[in-house]
């Protein structure tokens, strides 16, 4: 019995001892589990507390979308407040796809059921059936529009798919740029709460059509609009198309004219449809207005006077350098560029070379208008005495081995002094004057009047091809020496002399002020200060001779015939100079001469206000095209309109001046 008890006790002790041997392992696992729980808790705390912002941003990026809407462009006005470029309402029929989710789903189910009932094993996949459902539903709404407008427009399936993939949050355009009658019918017949709506946007509006087309410029589509200080730059963004200046003032002042874009941020569901109301919204703001120096009345007169010919006319305010007219032909109708330029319209513009702004982009021989500069160079250098007879013009003179003719149409002028040589545009006199003055002095005088430089006008694409040639220039550019005939040609604005019409307008405006430089501008400032630059440097007597010769041009000289006609008569004293330049060209496979008709002038002589330069290009080889007969009428009509307006102001009240 005792033995049994002893054995029992030993077994019990063994069991107790055995239990004590396993206890540390259990405790170890307790610590392991506790460590795991702490790690898990720490990770959860890190993710929920410390990393909360990152998760919130990730969720925001996944669940929110941003829509940007361009602001309307600013208006462009003429100097008197007439609207030259504005914005018009443009109406389109659009479909708000986010309101059709239920219809898309029902149509998808119906299409899938119909396919399954056919028993066809080659069924479209779900994505294809969704695409079919989208097209079917959208066509159903488009048919409502077709019934109202009596059209038969179909949905472009590829375009619709692209819209679903890339621009789901934007309304889908069914018909763009409605005619007024169509707009009225749709507004009357479409249900107010239909997902089918007429949406208004803005597009450029040109009340005067083609007037000042090269100066105003046109706009193109901008698919990459942006908005400053608006949240959501990291969100997926949908951008409605804006505009970007492509030429003229629209391009140079695009930043100023460009409106401030607006934006909206929406929450979207898992399928990408927006959930109203928006989380944040900012309305677009119209761009700043631009007031130009142009006078649309004078501009239209100039363009009508040029007509279907190739040419340009520039008129400046002598005192301020403000550009009153900048006309170019051929031109194009700005209305045809808005809301976009069709391929046909663009090709027509290119074929007619109508994009070239000749006033600033073309360099031409100045012809006899350059004789004013030759006269100034001769008087300043002392090489010409205004009372001295330096030639006996019998219509032809031999210089070197060539004969040079007096191409004024009269054949000869006999003995002639400077003033009459200017009035009658005697080439023989200026051939000799050029020899006395030398090409270096002529070129230096041209540079002093900045005829070799860009004017810096606020327009793109001003050429730099102007040339005031010298013997060194010819040697460097052409590898040839300078001949006496080169000097003769230079003295009458031929040979290698190249200038722009704007250059010559600035030149004659400077002569009117008795100074050497005029800075042209297209930005109007009320009460703009009078420009001043270096004086020409003529004595009073020398200037009187110069003006006497220029006035004589309009009274008894090369421009007298036009000035006598009532239609072109200007009721003030004018100073002018005609010019006819030639250029050898190949046209239609034939080598020949094209004439350029020039006329520069300013008025009134006593107190100059306006300066004009006109250049017309002949279209036919060998055509009789002269400054006195062809260019003078254009300038006179501009001057006539200017003084009519000055003496009889219009009752028009500028919207820029009203409260």
MIMIMI-445626 format. One record per residue: x, y, z of N, C-alpha, C in turn. Coordinates in steps of 0.05 Angstrom, whole numbers, plus 5000, padded with zeros to 4 digits. Each point is the difference from the previous one (the first is absolute). Last residue first. Example, Ala and Ser with C-alpha at 12.3 -4.5 7.8 and 13.67 -1.06 7.14 Angstrom:
525749555142501650245001498550225014 500648854999498250245000501850245000 
This chain:
460671213623500349885026499049715000 504250424910497550025015500449875027 506650014929499950255015497550035017 501849254941502350025019500050245017 493749834929499349865025502350005020 498250784926501649765005499049875025 494550614930501050015027501449745006 497350604906500449755013501250035028 498150674928498550005026500349745015 507650464932497749825001498650025027 505950824952500149765018497449845000 504850704934497249935006499949755017 508350374974498450244999497149965006 506249275000501150205018498250255001 498049304939499449925028501050215019 502150134910497150015003499249945029 508949894976499350285005497050055001 503349124982501150095025499150295006 497949614916498349905022501050105027 505350214926497450134998498149925022 508449574992500250275010497350145000 500349154961500549985029500150285012 499549954908497449925011500349975031 507850184950498350235001497349945012 506349304985500850185022498150235002 498649414929499549875025500750185024 501950304911497150005007499449875027 509249994965499050255011497050005007 504649264955500250015030498950255012 499949864903498849775013500050025031 503650684937497349934990498749785017 508950345020498250234998497249934992 506949335006499250105026498050234997 500649224925501550235010498950105026 500349204917499050025027501650225014 498749434905500450285006498750065027 503949014968497650175003500850285008 505649184986500150234983497650195001 498049065038502750084992499950234981 492449855074500749924973502850094993 495750205083499649714998500949904972 502850875073498949924974499849704998 499850585093501649824983498649934974 500050855079498449804985501849854981 500250695093501649854981498249794987 500150965069498449804984502049874981 499550685095501749874980498349784987 498750965067499049764986502249904982 497650715092501949924979499049744988 496050895064499849734990502049964978 499750835049498449825018500149714991 505651054987499349734992498649835021 500951044974500049865026499349714995 501550564925500550195021500349875028 497649504920502850085001500650185023 492149295011500550234983503050075002 499949144983498350244999499050065028 507049304931498950085026498550264997 504549074938499150285003499350055029 503449234915500250075029499350305002 499349114925499450285006500250045030 502149224912500350115027498950285001 500249024936499150285001500150095029 505149204939498850065026499450305001 501849174918500250285011498750025028 505149194937497650075015500450285012 504749404914500150205020497350055013 504549064952499150274993500250185024 500648914958501650195014499150284992 494349025002501250224984501550195018 494549235029502149904982501450214983 493250215065498849824980502149914979 504550685052497149965005498849844977 509750435048499149794982497149945007 505950965014498849765011499549804978 504651045028500149784981499049755013 497551055024501449765010499849794978 498351165022499849764983501649775013 494451005028502449835002499649764983 496151065020499549764985502649845000 494950905056502249824994499149774984 497451075049499349764986502549834995 497350775076502049914981499149744988 496350955064500049724991502349944982 494050745069502749954990500249714993 491350765011501349745004502850014990 490850665032502649984987501449745007 489250025000502250125015502549994983 491249574980499650295004502150135018 499649164924500350035029500050305007 496349324914501150265009500050015030 496749304936502549965015501150265012 491949964947499749775017502449975019 499750694932498450065024499949765019 508550194935497449874998498450045026 509150294988498150184987497249884999 507749525032499150205020498050194988 504249344945498249885019498950215019 506550274938497649914986498049895018 508950275031498050214996497449914988 508849575028497549925012497750194994 509450124971499249734992497449905011 501451065001502049794995498749734993 496150875030500750014972502049784992 495550005087498750234986500650004971 503649375066497149975001498650224983 509649985008499249744990496949984998 504150745042499850024971499249744987 501950035092497450114995499550034969 508449715028498049795006497250114995 507350594989500149794980497949795005 501050675064499050124975500049794978 503849775082497150005001498750124975 509550005007499049735000497049994999 504250845010500349894973498949724998 500150395085498050134983500249904971 506549735062497549865004497850124983 508450424999500149744987497449845003 500850835044499950044971500149734985 501050015094497350084993499750034969 507649335030499450285006497150064992 502949005028499950194978499650285010 500349145051502450154997500150184976 493749325049501249934974502650164996 496849795101499250174977501549914975 497849315082502150184990498950174976 492249675058502549874995502050204990 489249865047502350174992502449834996 488249975011502649874998502150214993 490650165056501350034974502749885000 492249635067501950224996501150014972 489949655028502849904997501950234995 489949935023502050215006502949904999 494149205003498950274999502150205008 502449074955500050135026498750274997 501249004941499050275003500150095029 505749284936498650025025499250295005 505449664926497249934996498450015026 509650504956498749845021497149954993 510750414962497149944996498949835022 508350734992499449745011497049944997 507650674949497249985010499649715008 508750734972499049745008497250035011 505750744968501149774985498749735007 496351104994501649835017500749754985 493550734980502750104997501949855019 490549834981500750125026502850134999 496849574922497950195007500650145026 505649294972500550244984497950225007 498649165038502350135012500750264985 493349464965499150125025502250155014 502149504924498750244992498750145025 504449175015501950204988498650264994 495049265028501450125023501950214990 495649514935498050165014501350145024 505249404951499650254985497950185013 501749145037502450165002499550274987 493449364990499950135026502550175004 499649494921498150234999499850145028 509249514979497249915003498250254998 509949834950498750115024497249875002 510249984941497649865007498950125026 508150134915498550135022497449845005 506849874929500049815023498450125024 498050384904502449845005499549825024 494950944996500049754985502549845007 497350935027498649795014499849744985 504850824975497150014993498549775012 509450105013499050275005497050034993 504849184984499550045028498850285005 502949774913497649865007499250055029 508250354970497750134986497449875008 507949605030499550265015497650144987 503049234958498849935025499350255016 504850084919497149964996498649925026 509550094998498650255001497049984995 504849155044500250154975498650275002 504949195068497950204997500550164974 503348955018500650275007497650184993 499448955032500350174977500750285009 497049205052502749954989500650174975 492149945062499849914972502749954988 498550305093497749834994500149874972 507050605032499749785019497849814992 501650784948502349824999499749765018 493550675003499849854975502449814997 499950595074497849805002499949834975 506050725002500949785016497949785003 497850804953501949844986501049765016 490550315029502550154997501949834983 488450065028502549884990502350195000 490949795054501250254993502849934989 490549395020502850034992500650294994 492549225052500550274989503050034994 495049225038501449994975500550284988 495449595081502550145005501650024975 488749905031502449914986502450155008 491149735058501150234986502749924988 493349455053501149954973500850254986 492950115081502049804994501050014971 496750865062498949794983502249794995 499950965043499049785015498649794983 508650654971497150025004499049745013 509250294973499249915026497150025005 506050184921498850235014499349925029 508449614937497149955007499050245016 508150214935499449865025497049945001 505150554935501249744999499249825023 497550934989498849854978501249724997 501450805064499349735008498749834978 504350914999497049995000499049725007 509250124992499250205020497050025003 503849454933500249875027499250205022 500350324912497949805003500049875027 507150584978497550155005497649815003 508349624978500150105027497450165007 501249694912499449785018500050095029 502550634934497249934997499249785019 509050244996498450215013497049944998 505949424955500449985029498450215015 500250004904498349795012500349985030 501650944945501449745005498149805014 499050964961499649945029501749765008 499750314909501250205017499949925029 495849444937502950004995501450205018 490649985001501249765013503049994997 495250674954500150065029501249765015 498449914908502350175005500350065030 492549524975502349844993502650165006 491850435009500849855023502249804994 496450564931501150175021501049835023 495649564931502650094991501350175021 491049695011502049805006502850104993 490850545029502049984978502349815008 490650335036501349755003502049954978 494450795023499649864974501449725000 500450555079497250024991499549834975 508950075035498349855018497149994989 506150544955500849724996498449815017 499150935011498549904976500749714994 504650415072497150005006498449894976 509650114989499249785018497049995005 503350424907501150025027498649805018 502150084887498149975022501450025026 500450044882501450095025498050015023 496449374928502050214995501550075026 493449294983499350235017501850244996 495949024945502250175008499050235017 494749184978502249994982502350185008 491149745040500150264985502450014981 497949275064497950014979500150254983 506149655071497750155011497750024980 509549575005497649854995497550145012 510450144961498350155018497149894996 509449434982497950174989498550145023 510349524974497950035021498050214991 508349314955498250244997497949995022 510449555001497249974996498550264997 509549795022499549904973497049974994 503150705071501649764995499649924971 493150605012501649965025501549744997 493850754937501749765000501750005026 489850434975502850065007501549745001 489750514970501749775001502950095007 492350614994498649745000501849765002 502550965003498849954974498849724997 503850765079498649754995498949994972 508150485054498150084979498749754990 505150265100499749844975498250164980 502450355086502249814998499849834975 496851005047499249814979502449814996 497250595092501949944978498949804981 496150335084499650194978501849944976 500149485083497349994989499550194977 508949465027499150275004497250024987 506349135037498050124983499450285008 506449495047500649914973498050114979 500450075101501150224984500649934971 495949475074502949964995501250244985 490749975020501449995025503149994996 494149984924499950265014501749995025 499149204952501650194985500050275013 494849315038502849935002501850214985 490650084991500950065028502949955003 496249744919500150295002500950095027 498649094986502350084985500350315002 492349625037502449945017502550094985 492250074952499850195023502449965018 498749424928501350254992499850215022 495749135000502650015013501550264993 491749744960499550115026502750035015 499549604913500650285002499250125027 501548955001499550184977500550295007 500949155054498450235008499350184976 501548895009501450244992498350255004 498049175065499750084972501950234993 496549175077502050204995500150064970 492549565077501250004974502050234997 494649825079501349754994501349994972 494750735042502349945018501649764991 492550324949501050255012502449965017 495149284958502050134983501250255013 495749085034499650275007502250174987 495848994974502350185002499050285008 494349244981500950015027502250215004 495649734916498550205015500950025029 501949484911502150145016498950225017 495249344945499950284993502250165014 499049075017500250024971500150304991 498549785092502749944992500450054969 491350085036501750215011502949974991 493949314979499550244984501750245009 500349205050501449974974499550244982 495549985083502950035004501549984973 490749835000500650285005503050055003 497149114993499550144975500750295002 500349455076502349954983499750154973 495450435086499749754985502549974982 499350525096500550044971499749734986 494750355092502449874991500350054970 492950405050501649915022502549854992 500250674948498749955026497449844997 505750364929501949865017498849925027 495650524930500449724990502049845017 498150935015497749845009500349714991 506250684973500549895026497849825010 503150194898497850075018500549875027 508050334932498149785004497950085020 507450484924499649945028498049775001 507750514925497449875006499849945030 503050785004498549844981501949834984 499350695095501549814982498049864983 501350895077498449854982501749834981 499750655089501949804992498549814982 498651035054499349814979502349814996 500650625070497150044994499049804980 508450075075499349894973497050034996 507250605062497849815001499149934972 506850665030500849744988497949795001 499950975029500349795020501149744989 498650824946500950095027500749775019 496449884910502750114999501150065028 493149244971499750265013502950115002 497849294922500950055027499250275010 498049174919499650285008500750025030 501049294907500550055029499650305005 498049154921499950295007500350025030 501549244910499750065028499950305004 498849124919501250245011499450055029 496349514902501949915021501350255011 489749984957502950014994501749895023 490150144995501049734994503050004993 496650835056498349824985501249724997 502550945037501949814988498449794983 494950625048501550144979502049814987 495049705074498350034977501450134976 504549945082499749734989498250014975 501350805050502549914988499649734985 492850345051500450174976502549904985 498249615083498249904979500350164974 505050285075500849734992498349904977 497750815043502250034982501049734989 493349975065499050144977502250044979 502049615084498749814981498950144976 508550225061497450144995498649834979 508349745076498750004973497550175000 506049765075500250274989498650024973 497249315083502050044980500050294991 497149405090499150234984502350074981 496449105062502350134986498950234983 496849345093499550124974502550144990 499649125068500050294999499650104971 495749055032502650134999499850304998 492649355051500850104973502750145002 496949195065500050294999501050094972 495249055054502050124982499750304999 497149415087499050094974502350124984 500049215078500950274995499150084972 498449185084499450114974501050294998 499348965059501250264999499550114972 496049205027501450055025501250285001 490849694945502950014998501250065027 490649485001501050254989503150004999 496849224962499450285008499450025029 506049304938498050015021499650295008 504149434906500250205022497649995019 504749164944497950214997500150195024 505549174986501050254989498050224996 499549095042499949984971500950264987 499449905097502049814989500049984970 496650935037499549735010502049814987 501851075023499049824980499549725013 501051155026500549725008498749824980 503751014976497849825006501049755013 503051104974500949745010497649835008 502550904932498149875017501249735008 503051064952500349715006497949905018 503850874926498549915024500349705003 506550804948498449764999498649955027 503050954954500849815022498149775000 502350564908498550015025501149815020 505250524918499149745009498550035027 504550734957497349954990498849745011 509050265021498250205010497149944992 506949444968499949985029498050195012 501850034906498449775008499749985030 504150664934498850075025498249775010 504949904919501850165016498950055028 494549554935502349845008501850155019 492450424963499049775016502449835010 501550724940499750085028499049785018 503949614912499250285006499950065029 499248984981501250204983499050285010 497749185046501849894979501350214983 494849825104500650194979502149884981 493049425057502750095002500550184976 491349475062501150124976502850115006 493849145043500250285001501150114974 494849045040501850134982499850315003 498449305082498550094976501950174983 502949215071500250284992498350054975 501949295092498750024973500050304993 506149355073498750254992498949984972 503649435094499649964972498250244991 506150195084497649854992500049964970 506450535051500749714999497649834992 499350955013501949964978500749704997 493650515062499549764984501949964977 496850995042501049755010499549774981 502351034977497649855003500849715008 505650804973499149995028497349865004 501750214900501850055022498649985027 498349504901498950205018501950025024 499849664887500849955028498750225017 499649474893499650235018500849925028 500949564906501549975025499750245017 496749864909499049775015501449975027 497650784921502049945022498849785017 498550454894499149845022502349965020 500150894939499749714995499149865025 499651084954500649815021499749724991 502751014950497949815005500949815023 502251104961500849725002497649825007 501951024986498549885023500949715004 503850474927500750145025498649865024 498349724911502849945007500850125026 491150174966500549725007502849945009 494250834977502449985017500749725008 490950004956501450255005502349955021 493249364963502949984993501650255007 490849905048500949794980503050004996 494550545064500850124975501249804980 496849775090497950154987500750124973 503149125057501350224985498050164986 501549215085498150144983501450244987 502248985057500850274991498050114979 496549325075502049994979500550284990 494949395089500750254985502149944979 491349415047502950065004500550264985 490949355034501250254989502950015008 492349164986502150125016501150254986 490849335003501450194983502050145018 496048965017499850295005501550164978 496448975042500650134975499650305003 497849415069502950004998501050124974 490650335043501149784984503150015002 492950605039501749825017501149774984 494450664957501850165017502049825015 496049734902499150015029502150145017 498950244894501449815018498950035029 496950564926499049735000501349815020 502350964984497049995003499149715005 509150204982499350115026497049985005 503249744916500849815021499350105028 498550564924498249765000500749815022 505550764988497450085009498149765001 508749874963500150055029497250075011 500949924908500149745013500150035030 500550794949497349874998499949735013 508450474996498050135018497349874999 508449384979498950244988497950125018 508049385041497350014989499450264986 508549455038499650264987497450024985 502149015022501650235008499250254985 495948985036500150184977501350265009 500749275059498649864978500050174974 506349925095498850174980498849844977 501849805110500649914973498650164979 503650255105497749944983500949934972 506449795083499250224984497549934983 504649375057498750205016499150254985 504949264959497349915009498650225016 508549894941498750245008497249955011 506349314966501850225008498650235013 495849154968502649925011501650235012 491550134956499649845024502749935013 500350444917498950185021499649855026 502649514925502250175009499150185022 493449504957501749835017502450165012 494450434938498649965025501749835019 503150134912500250255015498749975028 499149284939502850035009500450255017 491649854960500549815021502850025011 493350724958502649904993500949815022 489650274972502150015020502649884989 492550494937500549755014502350045020 492050644943502749975011500249745015 493050514941500449715002502949955009 491650845005502649914991500249705001 493350725030499649884974502749934988 497950375090501450164980499849894971 495749575075499450285004501250174977 501749065004497250054995499350295001 508749735024499649984971497150054993 502449965091500950254987499549994970 498149235047498150215009500850274987 505749274987497749984983497850215008 507749875053500650164977497750004980 499549465077499650285006500650184976 501349084989497250045007499450305007 508949694987498650054974497050055005 505249785075500750274990498650064974 499149135035498650195017500550294990 504649294956497149984996498550215016 509449915011499350114974497050004996 503349595078500450295001499250134974 499749065004497950125017500350305001 506749504957497650004984497750145015 508049885046500450204979497550024983 500349335065499750265012500250224980 501849134972497150045004499450265014 509049744988498750064974497150055003 504749745077500850274991498850074974 498649125033498550205015500750294991 501549264926500650015029498550235013 496149444914501850225007500649995030 497549084951498850245010502150225004 498749024956502050214995498850275008 494849215004502249965018502150224998 489050004983502550034986502349975020 490250015015501549755002502750004986 492550675017500649914973501549735000 497950485080497749864989500549904972 506550535045499949735011497749844989 501050914975502149844989499949715010 493950635035499449944972502149834988 501450315087497949805000499349924971 506250705014501249745008497949784998 497150884984501749904978501249735007 494950435067498349924977501649894977 504650365074498749755007498249904978 504150844988502049795000498749735007 494750765006500549934972502149784998 498150355085497749854989500449924971 506650545040500049745012497749834990 500750904972502249844989499949725011 494050615036499349924973502149844987 501850365085497949795002499249914972 506250715005501149755010498049785001 499850984971498949774985501049735009 502750915028497149975007498849764987 509050284984499849905028497249975009 502450374913500149705002499749905028 496850884944501349955026500049705006 499750594904498749795016501649955025 498450864922501749825015498349805015 500250824917498349795013501849805014 502351084981500449724991498049825015 502951134977498249805012500449734988 505051025019500049774981498549775014 501551155008499149755011500049794979 507050814996497249944995499349745013 508150825009499149725003497149984994 507850724960498649945025499349715002 505650854941499949715006498649965026 499850864965501349874977499949705002 494350915041500949725005501149884974 500251065031498549814984501149725003 503550845040498349825016498249824983 507150644972497650145008498049825014 508549684966500750235017497550165009 498548974979501650204986500350245018 499048975039498650244990501850174983 498548945046501950184987498450234988 498349235086499350134975502250174990 501249085062499350285001499450114973 498248955024502250194994499050295003 495949155058499750154974502450184996 501549125059498750265002499750134973 500548905021501550244993498350255005 499749055055498550144979501450264994 501748975053500950274995498550124976 499149155079499250094973500850304998 502449045064500050294997499350084971 498549135078500850084973499750314998 500449115079499450274992501150064972 501349165052497150065000499250274991 509249645006498449794988497150084996 506150575046500849984972498349794985 498850095092499050244987500749984970 503349335057497149974996498950234984 509050055024499649784981497049974994 502350605067500750114974499649794978 498849735089497850184993500650124972 506649475038497749844991497750174992 507550435036500649884974497749834989 499250405086499950204978500649874973 500849485080497250054993499850194976 507549585055499949994970497250064989 501850005096502350144988499950014970 492649575045500650265013502250154985 496849124973497650155005500650295010 507149374980498450044976497650195005 505549765073501650154980498350074976 496349445066500150285009501550174980 499649094983497450124996500050295009 507749515015499650044972497350144994 501949755089501750234991499650064971 495649255035498850255010501650244992 503549164978497650054985498750265009 507349725048500850084973497650074983 498549665086501050285002500850104972 497349115007497750185004500950295001 506549344996498650014975497750195002 504749825078501650174982498650034973 496049435063499850285009501650194981 500649084987497450094992499650295007 507949605029500050024971497350114990 500949825092501550244992500050044970 496049235035498550235008501450264991 504449194989498050054978498250245008 506349725064501350114976498050074978 496949555077500550295005501450134976 498849084998497450144997500450305004 507449455015499350024971497450154996 502949835088501650214987499350024970 495949285053499050275006501750224986 501448995005498850134976499250295004 503949455072501950024978498950134975 494549835077501850225005502050034977 494349265001498550244994501750255004 503649155025499750024971498650264992 500749795090502650094990499850034970 492749665043500350285007502550104988 498449114990498150154983500350305006 505049395052501050014972498350174982 497449845088502250194999501150024972 493449375014498950275003502250204998 502549115002498850074974498850285001 503649655079502250054981498850094973 494149745068501250265006502150074979 496149164996498150214992501150285004 504949265030500050024970498250224990 500049805092502550134992500150034970 492849555037499850295005502550154991 499949074995498150124980499850305004 505049515063501450014974498350134979 496349825083501950235001501450034974 494749285008498350245000501750255000 
